[in-house]
Amino acid sequence: MSECTFSTTAKKQLFEIYNAVNKNIYGFGTNDVKVITIDNLIIFSAHHNRVPCLKALEKNYFTLKESVDAAIMKVFKEQLHEQLTNKMD
């Protein structure tokens, strides 16, 4: 695998798309996102704040919290894929 060189403008656009989807799903964006490109893969490395209501479920409803967390992440990935497909021609 070789690392691709994306222009600064392209990486900024990727960050903006990622952050917009994050805001849509979670209600807030991220400040720390690193965009890595290898061959035909785009990897986002990001630091996220937890959804506050999920923390309330953690102690007594751990399995439910894990299921909700997984469902939210799935929706996030679907929306991110859709936005990347539509905006990165």
N, CA, C and O of each residue as an XYZ file, in Angstrom:
356
protein
N       0.837     -1.181      0.000
C       0.000      0.000      0.000
C       0.877      1.239      0.000
O       1.909      1.297      0.670
N       0.447      2.212     -0.758
C       1.201      3.457     -0.790
C       0.292      4.614     -0.413
O      -0.897      4.627     -0.733
N       0.874      5.575      0.267
C       0.079      6.728      0.690
C      -0.122      7.667     -0.494
O       0.834      8.043     -1.172
N      -1.368      8.038     -0.731
C      -1.709      8.973     -1.811
C      -1.473     10.392     -1.325
O      -1.504     10.676     -0.128
N      -1.240     11.260     -2.270
C      -1.119     12.662     -1.928
C      -2.391     13.368     -2.348
O      -2.658     13.542     -3.537
N      -3.161     13.765     -1.378
C      -4.366     14.558     -1.627
C      -3.987     16.007     -1.420
O      -3.178     16.325     -0.548
N      -4.555     16.869     -2.201
C      -4.283     18.289     -2.026
C      -4.845     18.755     -0.694
O      -5.731     18.120     -0.122
N      -4.326     19.857     -0.214
C      -4.823     20.450      1.030
C      -6.305     20.778      0.890
O      -7.072     20.608      1.837
N      -6.705     21.243     -0.278
C      -8.103     21.581     -0.532
C      -8.983     20.337     -0.447
O     -10.068     20.388      0.131
N      -8.528     19.223     -1.014
C      -9.307     17.978     -0.976
C      -9.436     17.469      0.456
O     -10.511     17.033      0.866
N      -8.348     17.521      1.215
C      -8.398     17.069      2.611
C      -9.316     17.968      3.443
O     -10.021     17.492      4.332
N      -9.301     19.261      3.148
C     -10.186     20.190      3.855
C     -11.646     19.853      3.539
O     -12.499     19.873      4.426
N     -11.924     19.546      2.276
C     -13.291     19.186      1.885
C     -13.715     17.886      2.581
O     -14.855     17.773      3.032
N     -12.817     16.914      2.672
C     -13.121     15.667      3.378
C     -13.435     15.939      4.851
O     -14.388     15.391      5.405
N     -12.616     16.797      5.478
C     -12.844     17.173      6.874
C     -14.207     17.837      7.033
O     -14.947     17.517      7.963
N     -14.542     18.752      6.139
C     -15.809     19.476      6.229
C     -17.004     18.539      6.084
O     -18.005     18.696      6.783
N     -16.903     17.570      5.183
C     -17.980     16.594      5.006
C     -18.116     15.745      6.273
O     -19.222     15.541      6.773
N     -16.996     15.256      6.785
C     -16.995     14.445      7.998
C     -17.621     15.221      9.160
O     -18.464     14.696      9.887
N     -17.203     16.457      9.319
C     -17.682     17.283     10.426
C     -19.179     17.601     10.282
O     -19.905     17.622     11.276
N     -19.636     17.846      9.056
C     -21.059     18.135      8.827
C     -21.931     16.927      9.181
O     -22.984     17.080      9.799
N     -21.496     15.737      8.794
C     -22.240     14.520      9.141
C     -22.223     14.327     10.649
O     -23.239     13.964     11.242
N     -21.080     14.567     11.267
C     -20.967     14.435     12.719
C     -21.943     15.382     13.424
O     -22.614     14.995     14.379
N     -22.013     16.628     12.941
C     -22.946     17.606     13.532
C     -24.390     17.162     13.339
O     -25.218     17.320     14.236
N     -24.688     16.608     12.173
C     -26.050     16.154     11.881
C     -26.466     15.004     12.807
O     -27.599     14.978     13.287
N     -25.575     14.072     13.054
C     -25.895     12.902     13.864
C     -25.839     13.213     15.359
O     -26.761     12.878     16.102
N     -24.753     13.856     15.795
C     -24.500     14.025     17.227
C     -24.866     15.409     17.772
O     -24.958     15.595     18.986
N     -25.071     16.370     16.885
C     -25.415     17.711     17.346
C     -24.219     18.604     17.564
O     -24.379     19.781     17.887
N     -23.007     18.067     17.392
C     -21.795     18.869     17.520
C     -20.712     18.249     16.642
O     -20.765     17.065     16.308
N     -19.741     19.062     16.280
C     -18.679     18.606     15.403
C     -17.462     18.132     16.166
O     -17.491     18.010     17.391
N     -16.397     17.867     15.437
C     -15.124     17.464     16.019
C     -14.081     18.510     15.671
O     -14.167     19.168     14.635
N     -13.105     18.657     16.537
C     -12.005     19.579     16.263
C     -10.762     18.846     15.809
O      -9.922     19.423     15.118
N     -10.630     17.603     16.180
C      -9.411     16.848     15.941
C      -9.674     15.705     14.973
O      -9.962     14.584     15.394
N      -9.575     15.984     13.671
C      -9.768     14.957     12.651
C      -8.520     14.925     11.776
O      -8.075     15.955     11.270
N      -7.965     13.734     11.607
C      -6.835     13.551     10.711
C      -7.325     12.711      9.538
O      -7.955     11.672      9.735
N      -7.037     13.158      8.321
C      -7.447     12.445      7.115
C      -6.215     11.756      6.544
O      -5.221     12.407      6.222
N      -6.287     10.438      6.423
C      -5.181      9.640      5.892
C      -5.687      8.945      4.633
O      -6.777      8.373      4.637
N      -4.915      8.989      3.571
C      -5.305      8.325      2.334
C      -4.240      7.298      1.965
O      -3.051      7.609      1.897
N      -4.695      6.068      1.728
C      -3.798      4.988      1.317
C      -4.478      4.267      0.161
O      -5.587      3.751      0.300
N      -3.803      4.240     -0.973
C      -4.369      3.674     -2.195
C      -5.756      4.274     -2.417
O      -5.889      5.492     -2.533
N      -6.792      3.434     -2.478
C      -8.136      3.972     -2.705
C      -8.944      4.060     -1.406
O     -10.172      4.134     -1.441
N      -8.253      4.051     -0.259
C      -8.916      4.163      1.037
C      -8.749      5.554      1.619
O      -7.696      6.176      1.481
N      -9.790      6.031      2.266
C      -9.724      7.277      3.036
C      -9.989      6.884      4.480
O     -11.018      6.281      4.783
N      -9.070      7.221      5.366
C      -9.200      6.881      6.779
C      -9.323      8.174      7.570
O      -8.503      9.083      7.437
N     -10.364      8.240      8.396
C     -10.554      9.376      9.281
C     -10.167      8.933     10.680
O     -10.694      7.948     11.196
N      -9.257      9.653     11.285
C      -8.896      9.420     12.683
C      -9.389     10.639     13.448
O      -8.931     11.758     13.215
N     -10.337     10.413     14.370
C     -10.972     11.548     15.032
C     -11.159     11.284     16.516
O     -11.320     10.143     16.949
N     -11.134     12.355     17.277
C     -11.444     12.309     18.699
C     -12.857     12.860     18.862
O     -13.139     13.998     18.486
N     -13.743     12.037     19.428
C     -15.142     12.428     19.589
C     -15.492     12.592     21.055
O     -14.953     11.900     21.919
N     -16.394     13.508     21.321
C     -17.006     13.578     22.643
C     -18.141     12.567     22.665
O     -18.799     12.348     21.648
N     -18.370     11.959     23.799
C     -19.439     10.977     23.921
C     -20.790     11.671     23.925
O     -20.911     12.821     24.346
N     -21.792     10.966     23.456
C     -23.161     11.459     23.541
C     -23.545     11.367     25.013
O     -23.577     10.267     25.566
N     -23.836     12.491     25.659
C     -24.060     12.501     27.109
C     -25.122     11.518     27.610
O     -24.947     10.918     28.670
N     -26.200     11.346     26.878
C     -27.256     10.455     27.366
C     -26.813      8.993     27.384
O     -27.338      8.206     28.171
N     -25.856      8.615     26.533
C     -25.378      7.229     26.551
C     -24.611      6.919     27.827
O     -24.643      5.789     28.313
N     -23.929      7.905     28.364
C     -23.196      7.702     29.609
C     -24.145      7.341     30.750
O     -23.791      6.564     31.637
N     -25.344      7.904     30.723
C     -26.336      7.618     31.762
C     -26.785      6.155     31.715
O     -27.188      5.601     32.738
N     -26.718      5.533     30.548
C     -27.136      4.139     30.407
C     -26.029      3.137     30.754
O     -26.303      1.956     30.970
N     -24.798      3.605     30.807
C     -23.648      2.721     30.883
C     -23.662      1.756     32.073
O     -23.356      0.576     31.903
N     -24.002      2.222     33.245
C     -23.904      1.384     34.438
C     -24.979      0.295     34.487
O     -24.662     -0.879     34.674
N     -26.237      0.677     34.321
C     -27.335     -0.273     34.504
C     -27.874     -0.893     33.217
O     -28.576     -1.903     33.254
N     -27.544     -0.285     32.083
C     -28.073     -0.768     30.802
C     -26.961     -0.859     29.766
O     -27.102     -0.353     28.653
N     -25.865     -1.498     30.128
C     -24.686     -1.529     29.277
C     -24.980     -2.119     27.893
O     -24.551     -1.566     26.880
N     -25.704     -3.229     27.849
C     -26.007     -3.871     26.564
C     -26.842     -2.958     25.680
O     -26.594     -2.859     24.478
N     -27.827     -2.290     26.266
C     -28.636     -1.332     25.510
C     -27.768     -0.191     24.997
O     -27.892      0.211     23.840
N     -26.885      0.336     25.854
C     -26.001      1.425     25.455
C     -25.119      1.002     24.283
O     -24.932      1.766     23.336
N     -24.578     -0.213     24.347
C     -23.736     -0.723     23.256
C     -24.535     -0.840     21.962
O     -24.028     -0.511     20.890
N     -25.772     -1.304     22.051
C     -26.615     -1.446     20.860
C     -26.936     -0.087     20.239
O     -26.872      0.077     19.020
N     -27.282      0.884     21.087
C     -27.587      2.234     20.597
C     -26.336      2.854     19.987
O     -26.403      3.467     18.922
N     -25.201      2.700     20.651
C     -23.927      3.218     20.151
C     -23.626      2.638     18.768
O     -23.244      3.370     17.854
N     -23.797      1.327     18.616
C     -23.534      0.662     17.335
C     -24.503      1.151     16.252
O     -24.101      1.359     15.107
N     -25.765      1.333     16.612
C     -26.753      1.801     15.636
C     -26.437      3.222     15.172
O     -26.525      3.528     13.983
N     -26.069      4.084     16.117
C     -25.711      5.464     15.754
C     -24.497      5.471     14.840
O     -24.463      6.221     13.865
N     -23.493      4.641     15.142
C     -22.293      4.575     14.305
C     -22.628      4.070     12.904
O     -22.061      4.548     11.921
N     -23.543      3.110     12.807
C     -23.945      2.601     11.494
C     -24.606      3.702     10.664
O     -24.299      3.862      9.482
N     -25.509      4.456     11.283
C     -26.165      5.572     10.592
C     -25.123      6.605     10.170
O     -25.188      7.137      9.062
N     -24.158      6.890     11.056
C     -23.091      7.836     10.742
C     -22.317      7.379      9.494
O     -22.083      8.168      8.579
N     -21.927      6.111      9.470
C     -21.163      5.587      8.333
C     -21.968      5.658      7.036
O     -21.431      6.001      5.983
N     -23.257      5.332      7.122
C     -24.113      5.393      5.927
C     -24.216      6.817      5.397
O     -24.104      7.045      4.193
N     -24.429      7.777      6.299
C     -24.543      9.175      5.865
C     -23.208      9.702      5.345
O     -23.170     10.445      4.364
N     -22.117      9.317      5.998
C     -20.798      9.756      5.530
C     -20.527      9.213      4.136
O     -20.058      9.946      3.266
N     -20.816      7.940      3.917
C     -20.616      7.339      2.598
C     -21.440      8.064      1.540
O     -20.940      8.373      0.458
N     -22.703      8.333      1.858
C     -23.583      9.042      0.931
C     -23.049     10.421      0.591
O     -23.021     10.804     -0.578
N     -22.623     11.177      1.605
C     -22.100     12.522      1.373
C     -20.801     12.495      0.580
O     -20.600     13.320     -0.312
N     -19.923     11.557      0.897
C     -18.663     11.444      0.150
C     -18.929     11.095     -1.308
O     -18.294     11.641     -2.209
N     -19.860     10.191     -1.533
C     -20.199      9.785     -2.904
C     -20.786     10.954     -3.681
O     -20.455     11.144     -4.851
N     -21.654     11.743     -3.046
C     -22.311     12.851     -3.727
C     -21.406     14.064     -3.952
O     -21.547     14.763     -4.955
N     -20.485     14.315     -3.029
C     -19.719     15.566     -3.077
C     -18.279     15.416     -3.563
O     -17.626     16.419     -3.852
N     -17.783     14.219     -3.657
C     -16.375     14.031     -4.053
C     -16.293     13.356     -5.424
O     -15.804     12.232     -5.535
N     -16.757     14.024     -6.440
C     -16.718     13.461     -7.805
C     -15.352     13.601     -8.398
O     -15.127     13.187     -9.536
